[in-house]
């Protein structure tokens, strides 16, 4: 998987009949509900189905809201195979055939307005959005200062069915309670997680260093962003206890970096929901 269109290709955009059926199903639902506005989170078929019928706002993190451009950039640095280009072209052609719209696919998938619940530093498409993106941080901000605790315990948020979960928990003697992160992270010295977006941005803005275990393309992209910022170290399989313990030698440096980045990114440690709500109301009125 290399382009955003590869995701669409796997979920029905590869076939004209399937895509047409999908859009008609959404339009049937729109006709029944008769909404004044649609807020769509990672539902590209709904965005296409609603165009010209109901004002639509697209929301999501940087990964799930593609840039409003004609050609999507690759999501990772690797050679671009011919098959990926063919899938890209087929998705674009199918959308044009089914919808009759000739705007770029990126513009179509951004609806009437789009808001990115992220920050530019963690957005894989930040460089190609042309400075026009509406970033609104994370809805759970702001986070109180000084959550990090020098001598605190580790905190872990790991999948229950992950085969290395108990090895990691036991090695770091980590707390794995879950709840409001403003409370959970208080006094913690570092966080262990899979680089899911919400946990990553929360720890970043709160100044908590991170040891991460990415599991898929999206979390791998987020992991790379965190590593580039110097606030995290990623551990890849195979995992053994000594490998995990060796990662702690990096904690002093990434802790210092995490504290500095939290200060530099302090602008994003506020709540922008009012801006988002007012723009939604503006489309209704």
GIFENRA-V335369 format. One record per backbone hydrogen bond with DSSP energy under -1.0 kcal/mol. NH is the residue of the N-H (numbers start at 1). CO is the residue of the C=O. E is the energy in kcal/mol with one decimal. If there is no record, write none. Layout:
# GIFENRA-V335369
nh = [NH	NH]
co = [CO	CO]
e = [E	E]
This chain:
# GIFENRA-V335369
nh = [6	8	9	10	13	19	20	21	22	23	24	25	26	27	28	29	30	31	32	33	34	38	40	47	48	49	50	53	54	57	58	59	65	69	75	78	85	86	87	88	89	90	91	92	93	94	95	96	97	98	99	100	106	108	109	110	111	112	113	115	116	117	118	122	123	126	128	132	136	137	141	149	152	155	156	157	162	165	168	169	170	171	172	174	175	183	184	185	187	188	189	191	192	193	200	201	202	203	204	205	206	208	210	211	212	213	220	221	222	223	224	225	226	227	228	229	230	231	233	235	244	245	246	247	248	249	250	251	254	255	256	257	258	259	260	261	262	263	264	265	266	268	269	270	276	277	278	279	280	281	282	283	284	285]
co = [3	4	5	6	8	15	16	17	18	19	20	21	22	23	24	25	26	27	28	29	30	55	57	43	44	45	46	50	50	38	113	40	61	67	2	76	81	82	83	84	85	86	87	88	89	90	91	92	93	94	95	96	69	104	105	107	108	56	56	58	134	60	116	119	120	123	125	129	116	118	138	188	149	190	175	192	159	162	164	165	166	167	168	169	154	180	180	181	147	185	153	209	155	211	196	197	198	199	200	201	202	203	231	191	233	193	216	217	218	219	220	221	222	223	224	225	227	226	210	212	240	241	242	243	245	246	247	248	250	251	252	253	254	255	256	257	258	259	260	261	263	265	266	268	272	273	274	275	276	277	278	279	280	281]
e = [-1.2	-1.5	-2.7	-1.5	-2.1	-2.6	-2.8	-2.4	-2.4	-2.6	-2.3	-2.2	-1.8	-2.5	-2.5	-1.8	-2.5	-2.3	-1.5	-2.8	-3.0	-2.4	-2.9	-1.8	-2.0	-2.5	-2.1	-2.6	-2.2	-3.1	-2.7	-2.7	-1.3	-2.4	-3.4	-1.0	-1.3	-2.3	-2.4	-2.2	-2.5	-2.3	-2.4	-2.2	-2.5	-2.6	-2.3	-2.1	-2.4	-2.5	-2.7	-2.0	-1.3	-2.3	-2.3	-1.1	-1.4	-2.2	-1.1	-2.8	-3.1	-2.2	-2.2	-1.9	-1.4	-1.5	-1.5	-1.4	-2.7	-1.5	-1.8	-2.1	-1.5	-2.2	-3.1	-2.9	-1.4	-1.9	-2.4	-2.7	-2.4	-2.5	-2.2	-1.5	-3.0	-1.6	-2.8	-2.2	-3.4	-2.1	-1.9	-2.4	-2.9	-1.6	-2.3	-2.7	-1.8	-2.4	-2.2	-2.5	-1.9	-2.6	-1.9	-3.1	-2.5	-2.3	-2.2	-2.1	-2.2	-2.7	-2.1	-1.9	-2.3	-2.5	-2.6	-1.5	-1.2	-1.9	-1.9	-2.6	-1.9	-2.4	-2.6	-1.0	-1.3	-1.6	-1.8	-1.2	-2.4	-2.5	-1.8	-2.4	-2.5	-2.1	-2.0	-3.0	-2.1	-1.3	-2.3	-2.5	-1.2	-1.7	-1.4	-1.5	-1.7	-3.0	-2.5	-1.6	-1.9	-2.5	-1.9	-1.4	-1.5	-2.4]
